[in-house]
Amino acid sequence: MREFESNLEAANKYLKRFSSNITGHYINGEVTVPAGCRTFENTTPNDQSPLGEIVEGSVEDVDTACMAAKHAFEEWRELAGPARRKLLHHFADLIEARAEEIALVESMDCGQPIRFMKQAAIRGAANFRFFADKAAEARNGLALHQDEHTNYTIRSPIGPVGIITPWNTPFMLSTWKIAPALAAGCTVVHKPAELSPLSAMLLAEISQEAGLPAGVWNTVNGFGEVAGKALSEHPAVKAIALVGETATGSHIMRQGADTLKRIHFELGGKNPVIVFDDADFERALDAVVFMIYSLNGQRCTSSSRLIIQNSLADKFITALQERVKALRVGHSLDPETEVGPLIHTGHFNKVMSYMDAAREGGATVAVGGTRREDLGAGNFVSPTLFTNADNSMRIAREEIFGPVLTAIGFDTEQEALAIANDTPYGLSGYIWTSDVGRALRIANQVEAGMLWVNSENNRNLPSPFGGTKMSGIGRDGGDYSFDFYMETKNVCIAHDTHRVPVLGR
Ligand code: NAD
């Protein structure tokens, strides 16, 4: 209790500046609140109380930010790799120095439990350090030899880029997208999610403290339909990296068509976790619970479909029910809380609508299914488990994005695979078995960008991260990130030995 109170007190101290001033944009090295601008209210999902007013970015604001990024690009692209490396490491130091503030502000803004948000700054700083270390070699290419020519490739930053991020883990995801862009030599216009804008402003501030030249980092607040749309249509912006819903990816593809935007999409998922009867029972149970109920189930890689071998189902589901019932739901700043409030009432209502959809479809609401009225006005859902489901039901097909798990039984390996792949999505998958051959067979055949065998989601920054099917286009991580933010040029040099074709002599 004492830690909860001290978290609240510290959070209120950090949040005061947001409640007593309008949160503006950060454009060309300055915080701006354009004259006559519209604003919208930002609230905490813990109890719906206001956290402050946020500027609603207009098409003109986006244009100003994009032009600032365009001008700054000329200088930033020329900064030598080692100098960029040093600056980005300094950026990481500053993130670490403000770790407590970032965690508390983020937790209040988006409702993610503080036990997970404590990692947000650490992960964010790690993202900066990882890509900083690659800055010096980012332009390196290949040498490709032919008998009478030598080809070599060089890479150069593509230009100003737009980065559009969601509300589920805003700080971590923003750093993950922006750090490689800066390391590559691109300048950035960031459009954070309207439902969780605060940590983006902390990042913008840090960019200034770190000494990034004006215009290298710009943040425009506001709504997707206006500010996000204007950013994805802007001719100065060469690429858009989006983390968000699948439908938003389609919008951006259309919006960016006239200016031929390069796109990188990390979108929704309906990820399977397949548990065979030879799995390590306790480890599989821990991971199944963690991968859907952590981060309030608002996690792109959450395993929202439990595909469980019928021979193990009774025992596994009985144990699972006990664990789900025991999950501690509460205020996001309470260190005991395992499941916090959902981001917004609109999203809360969407998640709750699946409780009816489950019953209508013929599934059983084995645990949860209700609002936690006892926790007040916040968007608190009881962690929910649906059983007796099949893969044709809406609860098995649509991304719910909440602490809600749908369990589906299977008998054979082929059946498990068919269920796993019977989805429009293809982000991630998890396999639990002690049979190595089976793990390999299934890992090869599950249609997803990322598979984990006998593990929860374990992130390794050099490894590719991204989805297939309706879950995304492109990969993050390691050199994959640089591929997206850079153009590759091929230079072909003759050895002066080949015969040049002759015409008109
Ligand atoms: P969202 O698509 O509603 O919003 C994401 C961002 O896009 C926001 O900043 C929003 O303002 C902006 N946006 C909305 N419409 C736009 C438009 N027409 N043009 C330009 N920008 C627009 O997503 P959300 O609800 O904030 O986040 C949840 C979704 O994100 C889930 O589907 C989740 O699976 C997905 N997600 C995916 C990953 C991944 O790595 N694959 C990671 C986290 C979240």
Residues whose N, C-alpha, C, O or C-beta is under 5 A from the ligand:
A	BS01	NAD	I164 T165 P166 W167 K191 P192 A193 E194 G222 F223 G224 E225 G228 K229 V243 G244 E245 T246 T248 H251 E266 L267 G268 G269 C300 S471
